Amino acid sequence: MNNKIPTRIYLTEDEMPKFWYNLRADMKNKPDPILHPGTLKPVTADDLAPVFCRGVIEQELDDTTRLIPIPDDIQDFYRAYRPSAVIRAYYLERMLDTPAEIYYKFEGTNTSGSHKLNSAGPQGYYAKKEGLTSLTTETGAGQWGTAMAMSCGFYGLDLIVYMVKVSSEQKPYRKALMEAYGAKVVASPSNTTESGKKILADDPNTGGSLGCAISEAIETAVKTDKCRYVLGSVLNHVLLHQSIIGQETKIALDKYGVKPDIIIGCAGGGSNLGGLIAPFMGEKLSGNSNTRFIAVEPASCPSFTRGRFAYDFGDTAKTTPLIKMMTLGNGFIPSANHAGGLRYHGMNSVLSKLYKDGYLEARSEVQTDVFSAAIQFMKVEGILPAPESSHAIKAAIDEALECKKKGEKKVILFGLSGTGFFDMTAYQAYNNKTMSDQIPGDADLQRGFASIPDIPMNK
């Protein structure tokens, strides 16, 4: 082993970031503005106020402020579980017999088991500061719902979580954990909202989607006094909060003069990927880096690799503003892939713009291959990865083997966004060889594309 670089690199408290990094400020070609679906004009803070907390609305609409101070109270919240380690994957390198150096940023050491707490904490803080008494949200695999339950428990807020039905069936202990923190968990779609009833009327056997769950959560929020909706991915303020991941990573690697050649992250709505790559992408945009960035998504929900770049609604009931993004259509319902956190029809507008402009690559993977990579990883690195994170592991292994084939020594960095201890049903299916790969056909995609709004901006 190279004794100059420790297996685990940590920051001191003094080295912790004091600002969130707003990547949009350094983008010459900004992402397209969010539109009001009625007027087709850019949304204002007043348009968003009935749904979101005021504190995050300002961040959502800010395209120009490069560094946004992290309030002292949130810095204190972060210190309970941050900084997280940057780990040199010496054992994985040895197993692959690759000349590549492999590093990963591990976000799974808090009770939510993932990076999601990085935004859940701030969103709970802003809600409490505004005088709200309750929040609603959605969750797929359960990481975001758990993180938000932790935040609301900390700040003394009530919480209703609409959990995608198929995930709630696959992961009952996630529900139990959220309830332990005081949250109410509802399998979505449900009969508790008008949007849920409509979705069930159209397809009584649906396993649900994040788009369905978002519709129910927003409907409940706008009908409830002193309540707002909070989102764990897709929107710009979430990527802003998650920039703490990339900033910590860059500070840690800079201490040892390590410059990544390839950075890889799993991609569902974009929070983990966007947070990890933010400061490194900023360097690339300024012409100071040649780093490759790779987004890895499930073949069952391929918004980057098979989607369309268009204005679309963020939810199935079409209640959200319109976002210009890579999308499969708000009506697309993905198969019951075990990577529940990646089962979303669209992608964050910043990442979508970077992809269209050629700064970001994308690939899709079938879940049996993803779980095979996860098993390889856990056997040598000693961490059970979440199915979502395992997409990044699969690509990292592929890139390391490509380095071996070509005799190239490259530095590979990937995001290990969470642990898989609530995903044992998935691992059991893989071990029992009952796991299958479901890839949408062209007809399935066309049904989703048909739900994309027919507006002048999409012509």
C-alpha positions in Angstrom: 0.0 0.0 0.0 1.0 3.6 -0.6 1.7 4.9 3.0 1.6 8.5 1.8 -2.2 8.4 1.4 -4.2 6.9 4.3 -7.0 4.5 3.7 -9.5 7.0 5.2 -9.1 10.7 4.8 -11.0 13.0 7.2 -11.2 16.7 7.6 -10.9 18.5 10.9 -13.8 20.7 12.2 -11.8 23.8 11.1 -11.5 22.4 7.6 -15.3 21.9 7.2 -17.0 24.0 4.5 -18.7 27.2 5.8 -20.5 27.8 2.5 -22.6 25.9 0.0 -21.3 26.1 -3.5 -23.8 27.2 -6.1 -22.6 25.6 -9.4 -25.1 27.6 -11.5 -23.2 30.8 -10.8 -20.2 29.4 -12.7 -22.2 28.0 -15.6 -21.9 30.2 -18.7 -25.0 28.5 -20.2 -27.4 28.5 -17.4 -30.2 25.9 -17.0 -33.5 27.0 -18.4 -35.7 28.8 -15.9 -38.5 27.0 -14.1 -41.9 28.0 -15.6 -45.3 28.6 -14.2 -47.5 26.0 -16.0 -50.4 28.5 -16.4 -48.5 31.5 -17.8 -45.4 29.7 -19.1 -43.3 32.6 -17.6 -40.5 32.0 -15.1 -41.8 31.3 -11.6 -41.5 33.9 -8.9 -40.9 33.5 -5.2 -44.6 34.3 -4.6 -45.6 31.5 -7.0 -43.6 28.9 -5.0 -44.6 30.3 -1.5 -47.7 28.1 -1.1 -45.7 24.9 -1.5 -42.1 25.5 -0.3 -40.4 27.1 2.7 -39.2 30.7 2.1 -35.6 29.9 3.0 -35.2 27.4 0.2 -37.2 29.4 -2.4 -34.5 32.1 -2.4 -31.9 29.4 -2.9 -33.9 27.7 -5.6 -34.1 30.8 -7.8 -30.5 32.1 -7.2 -28.4 31.6 -10.4 -25.7 34.1 -9.5 -24.5 33.8 -5.9 -21.5 31.5 -6.0 -21.0 30.9 -2.3 -24.0 30.8 0.0 -23.2 30.9 3.8 -24.3 27.8 5.8 -26.1 29.2 8.9 -24.3 28.5 12.2 -27.2 26.3 13.4 -26.9 24.1 10.3 -23.2 23.8 10.7 -23.9 22.6 14.2 -26.4 20.1 12.8 -23.8 18.8 10.3 -21.2 18.3 13.1 -23.3 15.6 14.6 -22.3 13.3 11.6 -19.9 15.1 9.4 -17.3 15.2 8.0 -17.6 11.9 6.2 -14.6 9.9 5.0 -13.0 9.8 1.6 -11.7 6.2 1.4 -8.9 4.9 -0.8 -10.2 1.6 -2.1 -6.9 -0.2 -1.8 -8.5 -3.7 -1.4 -10.7 -3.2 -4.5 -7.7 -2.0 -6.5 -5.8 -5.2 -5.5 -8.8 -7.4 -6.3 -9.1 -5.9 -9.7 -5.3 -5.9 -10.3 -5.7 -2.4 -11.8 -3.1 0.4 -12.0 -5.9 2.8 -11.3 -6.3 4.6 -8.0 -9.9 4.3 -6.7 -11.4 6.6 -4.1 -15.0 6.9 -2.8 -16.8 9.3 -0.6 -18.9 7.4 1.9 -22.1 9.1 3.1 -23.8 6.2 4.9 -22.6 6.5 8.5 -25.6 8.5 9.8 -28.8 6.8 10.9 -30.6 7.6 7.6 -27.9 5.5 5.9 -27.3 8.1 3.2 -26.4 11.5 2.0 -30.0 12.7 2.2 -29.6 14.2 5.7 -27.4 16.9 4.2 -30.5 18.6 2.8 -33.1 17.3 5.2 -31.4 19.1 8.1 -31.4 22.5 6.4 -35.0 22.1 5.1 -36.2 21.3 8.6 -34.3 24.3 10.0 -35.9 26.7 7.5 -39.3 25.3 8.2 -38.9 25.8 11.9 -37.5 29.3 11.4 -40.6 30.2 9.4 -42.9 29.1 12.1 -44.4 26.0 10.3 -45.7 23.1 12.4 -45.6 20.3 9.8 -44.2 19.1 6.5 -45.0 16.6 3.8 -42.7 14.7 1.5 -42.3 11.6 -0.7 -39.7 8.9 -0.5 -38.7 6.1 -2.9 -36.2 3.7 -1.3 -36.7 5.4 2.1 -33.5 7.2 2.6 -35.0 10.6 2.1 -38.0 9.9 4.2 -35.9 8.6 7.0 -33.6 11.7 6.8 -36.6 14.0 6.8 -38.1 12.1 9.8 -34.8 12.6 11.6 -34.8 16.3 10.8 -38.4 16.8 11.9 -37.8 14.9 15.1 -34.9 17.2 15.8 -36.8 20.4 15.1 -40.1 19.3 16.6 -42.1 19.2 13.4 -44.9 16.8 12.3 -44.2 14.9 9.1 -46.3 12.8 6.6 -44.2 10.7 4.2 -45.8 9.3 1.0 -43.6 6.2 0.3 -43.7 4.6 -3.1 -45.9 1.5 -2.6 -43.5 -1.1 -4.1 -40.7 0.3 -1.9 -42.9 0.2 1.2 -43.6 -3.4 0.5 -39.9 -4.2 -0.1 -38.6 -2.2 2.9 -40.9 -2.5 6.0 -38.1 -1.6 8.4 -37.6 1.7 6.7 -41.2 2.5 7.6 -40.6 1.4 11.1 -37.6 3.7 11.4 -39.5 6.7 10.1 -42.3 6.0 12.5 -39.8 5.7 15.4 -38.8 9.3 14.7 -42.5 10.3 14.8 -43.4 10.4 11.1 -46.6 9.1 9.6 -45.9 6.9 6.5 -48.5 6.3 3.8 -48.0 3.9 0.9 -48.4 5.8 -2.4 -50.6 6.0 -4.4 -53.2 6.0 -1.6 -56.9 6.8 -1.1 -56.1 9.6 1.2 -55.7 12.2 -1.6 -57.5 13.1 -4.7 -54.4 12.6 -6.9 -53.8 9.2 -5.3 -57.4 8.2 -6.0 -57.2 9.2 -9.6 -53.9 7.2 -10.1 -55.5 4.2 -8.5 -58.6 4.5 -10.6 -56.4 4.4 -13.7 -54.4 1.5 -12.5 -55.5 -0.2 -9.3 -52.4 -2.5 -9.3 -49.8 0.1 -9.8 -46.6 -0.1 -7.6 -46.4 3.7 -7.7 -43.6 6.0 -8.5 -41.9 9.0 -7.0 -44.0 11.2 -9.4 -47.1 9.8 -7.8 -45.8 10.2 -4.3 -44.8 13.8 -5.0 -48.4 14.6 -6.2 -49.9 13.3 -3.0 -47.4 15.1 -0.7 -47.9 18.5 -2.5 -51.7 18.1 -2.4 -51.6 17.5 1.3 -49.2 20.4 2.0 -51.3 23.0 0.3 -54.5 21.9 2.0 -52.9 21.9 5.5 -52.4 25.0 7.7 -48.8 25.9 8.6 -47.5 23.1 6.4 -45.1 23.0 3.4 -43.7 20.4 1.1 -40.0 19.4 1.1 -38.2 17.5 -1.7 -35.1 15.4 -1.4 -33.7 15.6 -5.0 -34.3 17.2 -8.4 -34.6 20.8 -7.4 -31.6 23.2 -7.3 -31.7 24.0 -3.6 -31.2 20.3 -2.8 -28.1 20.2 -5.1 -26.9 23.3 -3.3 -27.1 21.6 0.1 -25.5 18.5 -1.2 -22.5 20.4 -2.4 -21.0 19.8 1.0 -20.2 16.3 -0.3 -18.0 17.5 -3.2 -16.4 20.3 -1.2 -15.4 18.0 1.6 -14.1 15.5 -1.0 -12.0 18.1 -2.8 -10.5 19.5 0.4 -9.5 16.0 1.5 -8.0 15.0 -1.9 -6.2 18.4 -2.3 -4.4 17.7 1.0 -2.6 14.8 -0.8 -2.4 16.3 -4.2 -4.9 13.9 -5.7 -6.7 15.1 -8.8 -9.5 12.8 -10.1 -9.5 11.9 -13.8 -13.0 10.3 -13.6 -15.8 11.1 -11.2 -18.8 8.8 -11.0 -22.2 9.0 -9.3 -25.5 7.2 -9.4 -28.3 9.3 -10.9 -32.0 9.3 -10.0 -33.1 12.9 -9.5 -29.5 14.2 -9.2 -28.9 15.1 -5.5 -25.9 12.7 -4.8 -24.4 13.1 -8.2 -24.8 16.9 -8.3 -23.4 17.3 -4.8 -20.4 15.2 -5.5 -19.3 16.7 -8.7 -20.1 20.4 -8.0 -16.7 21.9 -7.1 -14.9 19.6 -9.6 -17.3 20.6 -12.4 -16.8 24.2 -11.5 -13.1 23.7 -12.3 -13.9 22.1 -15.6 -16.3 24.9 -16.5 -13.5 27.4 -15.9 -11.1 25.5 -18.1 -8.9 24.2 -15.2 -9.7 20.5 -15.4 -10.1 17.7 -17.9 -12.0 15.4 -15.5 -14.6 13.1 -17.0 -18.0 13.0 -15.2 -20.2 9.9 -15.5 -23.8 9.6 -14.4 -25.0 6.0 -13.9 -28.8 5.2 -13.9 -30.9 2.0 -13.9 -31.8 0.6 -17.3 -35.3 0.4 -16.0 -35.6 4.2 -15.6 -33.2 5.7 -18.2 -34.0 9.4 -18.1 -30.5 10.5 -19.3 -29.7 7.8 -21.8 -33.2 7.4 -23.4 -35.1 10.4 -22.2 -36.0 13.7 -23.9 -34.8 17.2 -23.1 -38.0 19.0 -22.5 -40.1 21.0 -20.1 -42.1 18.6 -18.0 -44.0 18.4 -14.7 -42.1 17.0 -11.7 -45.1 14.9 -10.6 -47.7 12.6 -12.1 -50.7 14.8 -11.2 -49.1 17.7 -13.0 -49.2 20.1 -10.1 -45.6 21.3 -10.0 -44.0 24.1 -12.1 -42.4 23.0 -15.4 -38.8 22.1 -15.3 -36.5 21.8 -18.4 -34.9 18.4 -17.9 -34.0 15.0 -19.3 -37.3 13.2 -18.8 -39.2 10.1 -19.6 -42.5 11.9 -19.1 -44.3 12.6 -15.9 -46.6 9.7 -16.6 -43.8 7.1 -16.9 -44.1 4.4 -14.3 -40.8 2.4 -13.9 -40.7 -1.3 -13.1 -40.2 -2.4 -9.5 -36.4 -2.0 -9.6 -34.8 -2.5 -6.2 -33.0 0.9 -6.5 -36.0 2.7 -5.3 -34.2 6.0 -5.0 -33.5 6.1 -8.7 -37.1 5.4 -9.9 -37.8 9.0 -11.0 -38.9 10.1 -14.5 -36.7 13.2 -14.7 -33.4 14.7 -13.8 -32.3 17.9 -12.2 -32.1 20.9 -14.6 -28.5 21.7 -13.9 -27.3 18.2 -14.6 -29.6 17.9 -17.6 -28.1 21.1 -19.1 -24.5 19.9 -18.4 -25.4 16.6 -20.1 -26.8 18.3 -23.2 -23.8 20.6 -23.3 -21.4 17.7 -23.3 -19.8 18.2 -19.8 -21.5 15.1 -18.3 -21.6 11.5 -19.7 -24.3 9.0 -18.8 -24.8 5.2 -19.0 -27.4 2.8 -17.8 -27.0 -0.6 -16.1 -29.3 -3.6 -15.4 -29.7 -4.4 -11.8 -28.3 -8.0 -11.8 -25.0 -6.5 -13.1 -25.2 -3.8 -10.5 -25.7 -6.2 -7.6 -22.8 -8.4 -8.9 -20.6 -5.3 -8.6 -21.9 -4.6 -5.1 -21.0 -8.1 -4.0 -17.5 -7.7 -5.4 -17.1 -4.4 -3.6 -18.5 -5.6 -0.2 -16.3 -8.7 -0.1 -13.1 -6.6 -0.2 -14.1 -3.2 1.2 -16.3 -4.4 4.0 -19.2 -2.1 3.4 -22.7 -3.2 2.2 -23.7 -0.7 -0.4 -27.2 0.6 -1.2 -28.6 -0.6 -4.6 -28.5 3.1 -5.8 -24.8 3.5 -4.9 -24.0 0.2 -6.5 -24.6 1.7 -9.9 -21.6 4.0 -9.3 -19.6 1.0 -8.1 -20.4 -0.9 -11.3 -19.1 1.9 -13.5 -16.0 2.4 -11.3 -15.1 -1.2 -11.6 -15.6 -1.0 -15.4 -13.4 2.0 -15.7 -10.7 0.4 -13.4 -10.7 -2.7 -15.6 -10.4 -0.5 -18.7 -7.3 1.1 -17.1 -5.9 -2.4 -16.6 -6.6 -3.3 -20.2 -4.8 -0.2 -21.5 -2.1 0.0 -18.8 -3.2 3.5 -17.8 -2.9 4.8 -14.2 -6.0 7.0 -13.7 -7.6 8.4 -10.5 -11.2 7.3 -10.2 -13.6 8.8 -7.6 -17.1 7.7 -7.0 -19.9 8.5 -4.6 -20.9 5.7 -2.1 -24.1 7.5 -1.2 -25.6 5.0 1.3 -25.6 1.6 2.9 -27.8 -1.3 2.0 -28.9 -2.7 5.4 -32.5 -1.9 4.6 -32.2 -3.6 1.2 -31.7 -7.2 2.3 -34.8 -8.3 0.3 -33.0 -7.1 -2.8 -29.8 -8.9 -1.8 -31.8 -12.0 -1.0 -33.4 -11.9 -4.5 -30.0 -11.6 -6.1 -28.5 -14.5 -4.0 -31.6 -16.7 -4.8 -31.3 -15.8 -8.5 -34.9 -14.6 -8.5 -33.9 -11.0 -9.5 -34.8 -10.1 -13.0 -33.8 -7.2 -15.4 -36.7 -5.2 -16.7 -35.9 -2.7 -19.5 -38.7 -0.6 -20.9 -39.4 -1.1 -24.6 -39.9 1.7 -27.1 -43.7 1.4 -26.6 -43.3 1.9 -22.8 -41.2 5.0 -23.4 -43.7 6.4 -25.9 -46.5 6.2 -23.4 -44.3 8.2 -21.0 -43.3 10.7 -23.7 -47.0 11.3 -24.5 -47.5 12.8 -21.0 -44.9 15.6 -21.7 -46.7 18.9 -22.0 -47.5 20.1 -25.5 -46.2 23.7 -25.2 -44.3 26.0 -27.5 -41.1 25.5 -25.5 -41.1 21.8 -26.4 -41.6 22.3 -30.1 
